[in-house]
Amino acid sequence: MPRNVQVLIAAVNQEPEKLIGQMNIQSDAILVNQCEQYKTETISLTNGKIQVFHMAERGVGLSRNTALMRATGDICLFSDQDIIYEDGYEEAMLQEFEHHPEADMIVFNIQVGKERQTYHNAQWKKVHWYNCGRYGAVSFAIRREKLLESGVTFSLLFGGGAKYSAGEDSLFIKQFMDKGYQVYASPVTIGREAEGESTWFEGYTEKFFFDRGVLYHFLYGRLAKPWAFRFLLAHKDKMCRDYSVKQAYEIMKRGIREGAGR
């Protein structure tokens, strides 16, 4: 039975004690704070210890990997600075892992605004390759020993602060599943996303579609083009206002070609 949860937080220019309070952290955690200095510190809570690593390098994938390399918890929960956790989240997560020994990783519910919502787990179910891309990293809870065994880490090419604007979470979960590990979705809600502007999302721009095309090459290989077209058709009312479906598809195909040429 897993004994504890350790939250691995990626943040930018934050005051650690203030942020920990805002997030309602009630367990052990590692906070990687991208700022303009290098420093480490430890914050003690009634029910947990927070290790803080201040670093000048940029990139959410780098921050997540930095925290992961230092993690000691039985269950690692990835997080961002705009997540606010429910009281008792640690116990709720530990119970899910105890009740489901078949799960190497569990995707929990995080409440987000309707405009940004990509999923809601209404029941316990297995996650498959064709729907794993809808889940964000802040919903990922994983058995640390299984993750270390897999050798999977976060890409440094994708995500906030990297060359391509998003997708490090989709690559992470897909690579973990490709190694044969079992991922399930839980109906348990452990927190919510605070309202505010995204640190990376600037609208459905040319860069958004191009970067998505690069990501689709790595996610789907030879199926990248049909899946890109399917993606655009499914979301055309929301995404294709400044660009038609045809124009967005051509941009995504350019991204797919760039991904294939890397």
Secondary structure, 3 states (H helix, E strand, C coil): CCCCEEEEEEEECCCHHHHHHHHCCCCEEEEEEECCCCEEEEEEECCEEEEEEEECCCCHHHHHHHHHHHCCCCEEEEEECCEEECCCHHHHHHHHHHHCCCCCEEEEEEECCHHHCCCCCCCCEECCCCCHHHCCHHHEEEEHHHHHHHCCCCCCCECCCCCECCCHHHHHHHHHHHCCCCEEEEEEEEEEECCCCCCCCCCCCHHHHHHHHHHHHHHHHHHHHHHHHHHHHHCHHHHCCCCCHHHHHHHHHHHHHHHHCC
